[in-house]
């Protein structure tokens, strides 16, 4: 259960990437796929960066 958020975020990035590839082939709108991929990568990086932060005594 500890790895579930990481797995879901990676799955969201893969879905966003595949939609972006479809958008580059002009099958899906590019204006929708680009923010989805950006938000997926951004939340994944924020989650990885926030886990090991020292919170004080």
Secondary structure by P-SEA (a helix, b strand, c coil): ccaaaaaaaaaaaaaaaaaaaaaaaccccaaaaaaaaaaaaaaaaaaaaaccccccc
